[in-house]
Amino acid sequence: MGEKSRELFQKAKELIPGGVNSPVRAGKAVGVNPPFIDRAEGCFLWDVDGNRYIDYVCSWGPMILGHAFPEVIDAVRQVALKGTSYGAPTGLEVEMAQAIIEMVPSVEMVRMVNSGTEATMSAIRLARGFTGREKIIKFEGCYHGHADSLLVSAGSGVATFAIPGCPGVPAALAEHTISLGFNNLAEVRKAMEKWGSDVAAIIVEPVPGNMGVVVPEGGFLEGLREITLKYDSLLIFDEVISGFRVSRGGAQELYGISPDLTCLGKIIGGGLPVGAYGGKKEIMLSMAPEGDVYQAGTLSGNPIAMAGGLATMRQIQKNTNIYKQLEEKSQLLFSGLERAAHKAGLSVVINRVGSMGSIFFTEEEVKDFASAKQSDCEKFKKFYSGMLEQGVYLAPSPFEAWFVSAAHDSEVIKMTIECAERSFASLGS
Ligand SMILES: *Cc1c(COP(=O)(O)O)cnc(C)c1O
């Protein structure tokens, strides 16, 4: 690691808990000090020491067009010149709502917030307010932000640090959260037989990315839709990662399922702090000032954030080939990684949906959190250091996704595979 990054990290650790403003960034799980980033462009990051990295974190998903995309930067700059915030409605918010409703099939009405955490927290409150019920069902390894009710068996960040639940979350609140195995419909049926009439909502990452990528088995999401309808519970798709990522209309479009509520974030802000939750009009009208469920935000719908997000969405709307191209690039990358691992005599499991994928160092199929945790973390650690040293920046945890952007070209992907070959070889025997 460069000298300047090392110095900054030392100083940061005295001023900020762990030196970071989001835990996984500190690199504890991989035993590596984090490079401090100075700038980014396309698929590259540069750290404060001038090292260049091919970036597969993409700010944990948002940068689907690549970094510093000219139209996005222009839009942000133009709007900033007109003032940074008014705390009053703007036309940009109407445009944003229209774009979301047009692109995400089940969303008829939407409210903007400032993060994915706010989106899921608000959707849960809405579900409870609308149904008059308190319990929610989530799935082990699915992360829905850090709101109290949802911080139970919550995947990567929590998994990485082996925190069993979280101190500070009142037991009386956690009690209302039932956590079940992903892809296990039988467990859901059993839980609903027992608690169904008290369950406000089932919340799920339709394509989990926070225990590493896991693919929903055929019938699982359909089953959740059926069961929630049967018990008059709401189905919430947390598409903060999968929205505008696995297809233009997210996982709900890809798998043809219509949830009652959808949470969005990441790509929708184009790298600015944005989240949103939306769904059926009948349900959304429960929100204040139309209804009694309260939720608010001083900076919600912020003009700069809307401009950056909208410019990103406009590119996705305009470039009708983007998902086909992302699929091809990702196919090239992950098939190359698999070949490279096999060449080094390593067994790996690769899970991928579109341009999000993960490598697990295990022989067994990874279909839920329990199987994801079978992955050999020591191997990942070595692989990670090897990649970072060669200038490939991956999420610093074995339970995260790689994201491919429109800016990753075949040359960069080829370089990545060559780096992976060397990195795999160093831990092969
Ligand atoms: C990132 C993420 C969140 C939380 O979003 P923040 O903007 O980090 O608060 C919620 N749900 C899912 C599925 C996510 O990946």
The ligand as an SDF file (V2000), in Angstrom:
LIG
                    3D

 15 15  0  0  0  0  0  0  0  0999 V2000
  -26.9020   -1.1790   -0.2100 C   0  0  0  0  0  0  0  0  0  0  0  0
  -28.1710   -1.8020    0.1370 C   0  0  0  0  0  0  0  0  0  0  0  0
  -29.0670   -1.2260    1.0390 C   0  0  0  0  0  0  0  0  0  0  0  0
  -28.7220   -0.0070    1.8490 C   0  0  0  0  0  0  0  0  0  0  0  0
  -28.5030    1.1080    1.0590 O   0  0  0  0  0  0  0  0  0  0  0  0
  -27.6440    2.3240    1.6820 P   0  0  0  0  0  0  0  0  0  0  0  0
  -27.7350    3.3690    0.6150 O   0  0  0  0  0  0  0  0  0  0  0  0
  -26.2720    1.7930    1.9000 O   0  0  0  0  0  0  0  0  0  0  0  0
  -28.3000    2.7390    2.9300 O   0  0  0  0  0  0  0  0  0  0  0  0
  -30.2980   -1.8160    1.2150 C   0  0  0  0  0  0  0  0  0  0  0  0
  -30.6330   -2.9300    0.5470 N   0  0  0  0  0  0  0  0  0  0  0  0
  -29.8020   -3.5230   -0.3120 C   0  0  0  0  0  0  0  0  0  0  0  0
  -30.2450   -4.7430   -1.0460 C   0  0  0  0  0  0  0  0  0  0  0  0
  -28.5360   -2.9970   -0.5310 C   0  0  0  0  0  0  0  0  0  0  0  0
  -27.6860   -3.6200   -1.3440 O   0  0  0  0  0  0  0  0  0  0  0  0
  1  2  1  0
  2  3  1  0
  2 14  2  0
  3  4  1  0
  3 10  2  0
  4  5  1  0
  5  6  1  0
  6  7  2  0
  6  8  1  0
  6  9  1  0
 10 11  1  0
 11 12  2  0
 12 13  1  0
 12 14  1  0
 14 15  1  0
M  END
$$$$
